[in-house]
Every structure is written in C-alpha cells, then in structure tokens.
Amino acid sequence: MSFLPYAVSVWLFLVGLYGIVSSRNLIHLIICLAVVQSSTYVLLLAIGYRTGAGAPVFAAVPLTTPAVDPVVQALTLTDVVVESTVVALLLAIAVQAHKRFGTLDPEELRSIRG
Amino acid sequence: MVPAPLPVVLPLLVAAGMTAAGRRLSRRAADLTSILTAGATTALCAGLVVQSAHHYVVYWFGGWKPEHGIALGIAFVVGPFGAGLAGLAALLITLAHVYSWRYFEAVGTLYHVLMLVFLAAMAGFCLSGDVFNMFVFFELMSVSAFALTGYLIEESGPLQGALNFAITVSVAAFLMLSGIGLLYGRTGALNLAQIGDALAGKKPDGLVIAAFVLVSSGLLVKSASVPFHFWLADVESVAPNPVCAVFSGAMVTLGVYGVGRVYWAVFEGSLGSHRAEVRGVLLGLGVVTALLGGVMSLLQSQLKRLLAFSTIAHVGIAIIGLSLLSPLATAGAALYALAHGTAKASLFLSTGVLAHRFGTVWEDELHGRARRLRLAAALFALGALALSGLPPFGTFLSKGLIDDAARQASLGWVGGVTALASALTGAAVLRFAAHAFLGWGVPERGAPSPHEEEAETRGERWRTPAVMAVPACALLVLSAAITFVPGIGRGAESVAARFQDRGVYASQVLHVPAPIPAHHHLEPASPSASAVESGLGSSVLAVLLAAALVGRRRLPRGLGTRLAHVLRPHSSLLHSVHSGLVGDYVAWLVFGVAALGGLFALALR
C-alpha cells in the first residue's frame, strides 16, 4: 500500500483551502470547496483499498475472496450526496448574488463587518 | 417507552408531508402543524431524558444488534444530556414557530419545512451513537441552517451571512470527516463505543492525535469558539430573529456537546493518561473565547451582532466547564447551556419585537425611541442580568458549579474569567437598553457598515402582538426556574459522571460483560454561598460598566479621553480582524486547526 493516495488527499485539501482563501470569485470559491471535499473521497477510498483485491461483490465468487472495504465506499457515496446539496445551495446563492448585485466578488458583496 | 428515533423521524415525516402539500397548505395550517410537531418532539425528548436517567437507551436500526461485542449496525445511544439538548432545540423551535405566527408578514411553507428538518438534524446529532451519522446529521443541520440564514435572499446581508456560514462550516465538516476516516482506518469501526474500545489503553500516537484534532476542531467550528467564531457573528447579524434564537440557544451548544461525547466515548481511553494536557489546551481555548466574545460584544452597536458575540462569550464559558473534565464542571456546563440558551433565545425574540416595531436594531437609530415599550424594556433588562449571572437565573447556579470545580482543580482564577465574561456581555445589553429605552447618553456609531433595512418585518407598528411577547417571557421564566428544581446540580453531576465513564458507555452499548461501574463520590452541589456572591458580583460589575459607558461624557474629562485614547486602536484592530470576508475566516480556521494540532502534538507526546 503506497502513501501516494494519502499524499494526494492532503494536497487536494490544502490546495482547495488555498483557493478558498485567495478567491475573488464566488463560482471559483465554490469549486475550490468541492476540491477540498474531493480530498475526503480520496482519503476514504484509500483507507479501504487492498492491493490485488476485487470489488466487494460476492455473487459469483467464494466468500473468502479478498475484496476492498465496502463500508468506506458507502461513506464516500453519502459524502457525494452531501456535497451535491451544499454545492447546489451555494451556487443558488451565487446566482442570486449575481442577479441582484451584478457581482461575484465576495469583497463587493459584503455589507457586514467589524 | 419512547422509541429513540422518534424525535428525528417525526419532524422529518411532517416536513416531507408539508413539502408535498406545498401551496395547498394555508399559512395558519402550516404554522399550527409545525407548532404541534415541534411541541410533540419536545415531549418525546423529555420522555427520553426520564427514560435514560439511569441507563443509556440503545436502539439498533433494523435490529442489527452487536455480536460478541462487535457492532454491525447503526445505533442511537440516548443519554440524558443528549436527549436534554435535543429537547432544548425542540422547545426553542416550538416557541420560534409560536412567535413567527405574527412576526413574519408573509412566509412560505418552505420556512416551516426548513425549521423542522433543522430540528430533526439537531435531534439526530444529539442521539446518534455512531460517528459517521454524527457527521451526516451535522451536515443536514448545517444545510438547513444555511438556507434559513439566507431566507431573505433579496438582500446582500443575508447572502453574505449564508455564504460565509456555508463555506466555513462545510470546511469544518470535511475536517471532521477526514478525522472519522482516520479513526475508521485505525479501528475498522464507526460506532463510538467500539472505536473507544479499540483505542483504549494504547498510548496516543500521531494518528490518534490527528484524528482527535480533526474531529474536535470540526465540532468547535460549529460551537463558534475562537478562532473559528467569525461566521456566527455574520450569520446572526442577518438571519431572521426566531432563527437566531435557535442558533444561539441550541445549535452552537451542539458543538460543545459533540466534543464532550466524542472525547469521553472515543478518545478518553487513549488520551486519558494526559488529562492535564488536554485540560490545559481546552481551557485556554475556552478562556480566549469567553473574553474575546465579551469584549467584541461590548464594541457592537447593532443589537443582533452584539448578541451574537455575547453567545460566543457564553460558549467560551461552557467550553471552560467542559475543559475541566470533572463531573461537577461538566454538570455546570450542561446546565449553563440550558440557562444561557433560554435567556439568549428570549433576548433574540425581544430583539424581534424592536425590529417589528421600529424596523431597525441599530443603537443610534433606536435611541430613546422605545421609551413606551415597558415590557420589552423589562425583558431586555432581565435578559441582560440573566447573562451576567444574577441569582436566581440558572446562569449563576451553573457558573457556580464550574467555578467550584475549577477551585477543586486549584484553578481558582477561572472564576474571575467567567465572572468577567458574564459582566461584559451583560453590560453590553444593558448599555443598549439604556440607550434605546431610556434615551440616556449619546450613542456612537460603532461599526463602519451601512445600515440595512430589517426587511423580515416591514415599517413601524403601534402594537406588539401577545404571541410575540409570551415566548420571550416564558423563556426567561424557564431560565430562572432551573435554579429551583430540587437537586438539579446533584442530578446533573451524577449524569455527568456516567457521561464521562467510557467503560459504562461501551458495555451498555455493546453488551459485553461490564466492568463494575466506578463509584463516583459526589459532593452535595447546592447553590453555594460563593456562587451567589460571584453571581451578584458579576451583575453589579455589569451594571457599573454599562453605567460608565452610557455616562462616559460625564466622566472627568481627562479620564474619559485618556481611556478612549488607549482603547480606540485596540478596538479598531479587533473590528478589522472581523472583516466579513470568507477567505479570511477560512485562513483563521486553518490557523486554528494548525495551532490546536501543534499544541496537542507537543502536549501529548
């Protein structure tokens, strides 16, 4: 088991965070959030991976056949559903911001501070 | 016997039904259905508190019970703290709906649906015995809360608030999920009790520490502790008042509860050998949160933002209670959450009365205009005193328990910090009330932001409907009534002792032969004389501070200007840190996680 997927996961998390911190465009910012979340997919799938194992479907093979962990795959799927909800809501806010105020720059949108 | 999942299932089903009915449901029918549903959920949670008083109520979905101590299914594990917190959330949602009966001019069924889904998610988070389900309910709660914040989507304030909220809390959720992934990778389990069993007795290594930092910082973002607190102030500046009442009263507390639940069910067996270090880091976090929240609250001149920072200060006090890691302090923190939650929710509902009457919640615009609102003035004054810990409000009793526990741990100075934070937040509200209701002093424009119309309600009105005043009064009465429940301190302490006992938790969930429950020696926890003294002291301090702020023009000239000279640069620094930009907030979040991680890595090695 290599460390590569874990490194990729950490990289995605950090690069996504950098994007969020530095972004001046809401759509870009929301996609960066999606990148941060992709790191959790990679992490979860890497945790369940076994070298040389097949998919966790035992219909035609003996029960002792090595398989990758199906639990983390279920978690990843739930995670995807959660993300699509969050991203859809955020994009709706971005569309509304653009419609009402003609800008996608978080700095121009802000009315509360201090 | 209340089936454990009912407080989650009932609001979800009703919400689904209401969505299906859509426009066919009249406004009043939607109001009534929501009130009844949330009320019934409150009763169900109260039933669960009683039912779980001596033994965790464990419910395995689909009957997938554990075999040989290995959890196969997904469980709800209900204890009195979790059920009580879910009950508080349900009660606040019920009262928010009663209040909304007249508060909103026009509100679609969507509002009711979102509130009920929000309730179901909060209840699910409190009752879950499975770390991944905690994450799912965390996200469900967050998504419905984002939508409720941005409910008035026509304005830039709510858009900005919802956006900052959604991005910050989503990043927090992913931190938590990464931590959960690490825990699963190490133990192969998602059930809290089983992860706890697998980690127990092993020296904490890098992976366990990383998982602890990731999961707990995710939850701390939800609880709005410094430096993760920025979103709460933005959200509560703009969200509808009844929604703010639920956010401040129950939602932020869930984060603190989550840290406690996860620490004692999962990590205690591994990190328990480093109690002093864990206590030190969490205590530092709580102290900074309490003090910064108090100071920021005093610097605000928009009432809702002022109350939001005050919530941050009080969450800090609850975190201090949690950080002491003793049953007495945890009991104090739990009761504090209840006493503060009800008082703060009452203040937000009273704020709505001002918004409803005058269309603004800015200090300078309200100056002296609210003279005739005697009931609202009384509600604000009492609410402020409840925040400052005046006996007989429950805040004094529970703060006394935390202070006693700190003294037992030879950390007597903690009492000074909690008293100061309470006094600062009480003074902030009292100062606002003196300006708005009495017209004393000259208010200054504090924040550099433009004023937003409070468009949840429109224009000026001459009368405050009774359905808006009654919930606010009821919440204040409840906050005081806590003190008079016989033996509540002792009861909470014995519950807290069980809450902290990982062995008992694991055995009752997994049915493995139980270790004999440790016998906890309990000191009688009645309101001690020192608690009364400290409560009175912080209230007097709050009144004096508010009086000094209102009458600062009358202070000797040299003193006044010198004070202003010293304070202004610091306050403008604090204002500029709270920039309202989500990028800055996420940068602070990263800093906070790195700092927590660094501190724990150093301390636990």
Chai-1 contact restraints between the chains, C-beta under 6 A:
chainA,res_idxA,chainB,res_idxB,connection_type,confidence,min_distance_angstrom,max_distance_angstrom,comment,restraint_id
A,L17,B,V590,contact,1.0,0.0,6.0,A-B,restraint_1
A,I20,B,V586,contact,1.0,0.0,6.0,A-B,restraint_2
A,V21,B,G583,contact,1.0,0.0,6.0,A-B,restraint_3
A,V21,B,V586,contact,1.0,0.0,6.0,A-B,restraint_4
A,V21,B,A587,contact,1.0,0.0,6.0,A-B,restraint_5
A,L33,B,S170,contact,1.0,0.0,6.0,A-B,restraint_6
A,V36,B,F174,contact,1.0,0.0,6.0,A-B,restraint_7
A,Q37,B,F174,contact,1.0,0.0,6.0,A-B,restraint_8
A,T40,B,F174,contact,1.0,0.0,6.0,A-B,restraint_9
A,T40,B,L177,contact,1.0,0.0,6.0,A-B,restraint_10
A,T40,B,S178,contact,1.0,0.0,6.0,A-B,restraint_11
A,L43,B,S178,contact,1.0,0.0,6.0,A-B,restraint_12
A,L43,B,G181,contact,1.0,0.0,6.0,A-B,restraint_13
A,L44,B,G181,contact,1.0,0.0,6.0,A-B,restraint_14
A,I47,B,G181,contact,1.0,0.0,6.0,A-B,restraint_15
A,I47,B,G185,contact,1.0,0.0,6.0,A-B,restraint_16
A,V82,B,E139,contact,1.0,0.0,6.0,A-B,restraint_17
A,T85,B,V143,contact,1.0,0.0,6.0,A-B,restraint_18
A,V86,B,S170,contact,1.0,0.0,6.0,A-B,restraint_19
A,L89,B,F146,contact,1.0,0.0,6.0,A-B,restraint_20
A,L90,B,A166,contact,1.0,0.0,6.0,A-B,restraint_21
A,I93,B,G150,contact,1.0,0.0,6.0,A-B,restraint_22
A,I93,B,L159,contact,1.0,0.0,6.0,A-B,restraint_23
A,I93,B,A162,contact,1.0,0.0,6.0,A-B,restraint_24
A,I93,B,L163,contact,1.0,0.0,6.0,A-B,restraint_25
A,Q96,B,I153,contact,1.0,0.0,6.0,A-B,restraint_26
A,A97,B,L159,contact,1.0,0.0,6.0,A-B,restraint_27
A,F101,B,S156,contact,1.0,0.0,6.0,A-B,restraint_28
A,P106,B,L581,contact,1.0,0.0,6.0,A-B,restraint_29
A,P106,B,V582,contact,1.0,0.0,6.0,A-B,restraint_30
A,L109,B,S156,contact,1.0,0.0,6.0,A-B,restraint_31
A,L109,B,Q160,contact,1.0,0.0,6.0,A-B,restraint_32
A,R110,B,Q160,contact,1.0,0.0,6.0,A-B,restraint_33
A,R110,B,G580,contact,1.0,0.0,6.0,A-B,restraint_34
A,S111,B,S156,contact,1.0,0.0,6.0,A-B,restraint_35
A,S111,B,G157,contact,1.0,0.0,6.0,A-B,restraint_36
A,I112,B,G157,contact,1.0,0.0,6.0,A-B,restraint_37
A,I112,B,D234,contact,1.0,0.0,6.0,A-B,restraint_38
A,I112,B,S237,contact,1.0,0.0,6.0,A-B,restraint_39
A,I112,B,S449,contact,1.0,0.0,6.0,A-B,restraint_40
A,I112,B,G580,contact,1.0,0.0,6.0,A-B,restraint_41
A,R113,B,S449,contact,1.0,0.0,6.0,A-B,restraint_42
A,R113,B,S579,contact,1.0,0.0,6.0,A-B,restraint_43
A,R113,B,G580,contact,1.0,0.0,6.0,A-B,restraint_44
A,G114,B,A447,contact,1.0,0.0,6.0,A-B,restraint_45
A,G114,B,P448,contact,1.0,0.0,6.0,A-B,restraint_46
A,G114,B,H575,contact,1.0,0.0,6.0,A-B,restraint_47
A,G114,B,H578,contact,1.0,0.0,6.0,A-B,restraint_48
